[in-house]
């Protein structure tokens, strides 16, 4: 019998930083990030024997992460009125201190956080994790056409949000 626990540990070690970055963008609150990542790892551990390897461990774990983050966001919206949560978007921490030094970058992340859940997932997978349209479709269980349409809508929303904050077009075009 193979050492699945060792294989799992190695896979988690390789994917951990990426999962944390993705959770930081997907979670409505910075305080949920660690809990969401840990819950994702727990779900992945319990399901690891059924992991077939049809996709990479990271893609598989990311699919779990999106479900766990969505559940945490739904729970948070039950606890915090939506208007209050939106007014506090500026209090969410930066995604990655090395990348998010400039105010424009923080504005981009804040704008991504205001996108609807599916668009936020797709933007995160495409521009932060670098997945192809096909990889995103596989991870989220949707068609490539759905990915393209959601990405188009997300880009339009982000451009409008950034323009409203006075962010130059080249910064808005740099990410999505």
N, C-alpha and C positions, 0 to 999 in steps of 0.2 A: 504494500500500500504506500503510495507516495506521501511525502511530508507536505500535506496541503497547508498546514499551519505556517511552516517556513515559507512556502510559496506565497501565501497570503501576506505575511509580514513584509516580504521583499516587495511585493506589488504595492502595498500601502505606502511603504517608505518612498518608492519612486513617484507615487501619485499625490502624496500628501500636500505638498506646497501648491500644486495646481488646484487641488480641491479647495484649499483655504482661499486662494485668490478668487475662484469662481463663487464660493459661498459669500465672500465679502461683497460681491456685486449682486448676487441673487437675493440675499437676505435684506429685508426691509430695515433691520436694525443691526448695528455692529455687535451689539450684545448677544445676538443669536448665532453669530458665525461659528464660534467654538462648539456650541451645542449641536448645531446642524452638521458640522463635519464629524463630530464624534458619533452622532446618531447614524450618519451615513456609513461610517466604518463598522458600526455594530450591525446594521442591516446587511452590509456586504459580507461580513464575517459569517453571519447566520446562513446567508444564501450562497456562500462561496463553493460548497460542494456541487451546486447545480450550475455554476458558471461554466459554460461550454467552451469559451474561448473563441466564439465566432467574431467577436470584436476585441479590442484591447481592453485590459483591465480598467484603464482610465475612462474609456468611453462607457463601459458598463457601470462603473462607480459614479460617473457623472450623471447618468440617468437616474440613479438612486438619489444622488444629491439634489437634483432638481425637484424630485417629489418631496423630499424631506424639507427643503427650503420653502417650497410652496405651502406645505402644511404649517410650518412655523410662521410664515407670513399671514396665513389665514387666521391662525390663533392670535397673532399680534393685533390684527385688525378688529378682532372681537374685543380685545382688551383696551385698545386705544382708538378713539374716534378718528376717522379718516382725515378730517380737516386738520386736526392737531398734528397727526403724523406727517402730513404733507408740509405743514409749516415748519417742521423740525428737520427736514431733509438736510439742511446745512450742518446739522450737528453730527451727522454720520461721518465716521472716520475715513481717511483715505484708503484706497485699495492697496497700494504698495508704496511705501514711503519713498523709495528710490525713483519711482516713475511719477508719482503724484506731487512733486514739489511745487509746480506752478499752479496758480489759481485757475488757469484755464483748464488744466487737467482735472482738477477737483470738480469744476463745473461740468465737464463731460461725464464724469462718473455720477454726479448728482442727477444729471439729465437722464442717464441710462437707468438709474434707480426709479425714475418716475414713469418709465415705460410700463405698459401692461406686462404681466408675468411672462407670457409666451414670447413676446418680442425681446424682453430682457434676457431670457434664456438663449434665444437665437443670437443676439448681439454678443453675449458672453462667449458662446461657443465659437462664433466666427472670428471675432476680433481680439479676444483675450486668449482663447485656447487654440485658435488657428485651424479649426476643423473645416473641411470642405462642406459644400452644400449636402452632398451625399452622406457624409459623416454626421452632420447635424440631423438630417432626416432620420437616419438609423437610430441615433441616440434618443431622439424625442418621439420616435414612432409616428412620424408624419411624412407626407410626400415632399419631394424636392420643390415642387411648385408652391407648397405651403410655406416652406422655408424662404423661398425667394420673395413671395408676397409679403410675409411678415417682416423680412429684412428691409424691403422697400419702405413699408409703412414706418418702421423704426427709424430709418434714415431721415425721412421727412419730419417726423416728430422731433428727432434730435436736432436737426438743422433749425427748426422753428424755436425750440427751447434755447438753443445756444445763441441764436440771433437776438432773442428777447433779452438775453443777458449781456449783449454786446460783444460776444466772442467772435473774433474774425473767422471768416470762412475757411481759411487753411487749417485752423485748429479743428473745426467741426468736420472737415474732410479728412483729417489725419486718422481718425479712428473709424467710425462707421460712415 
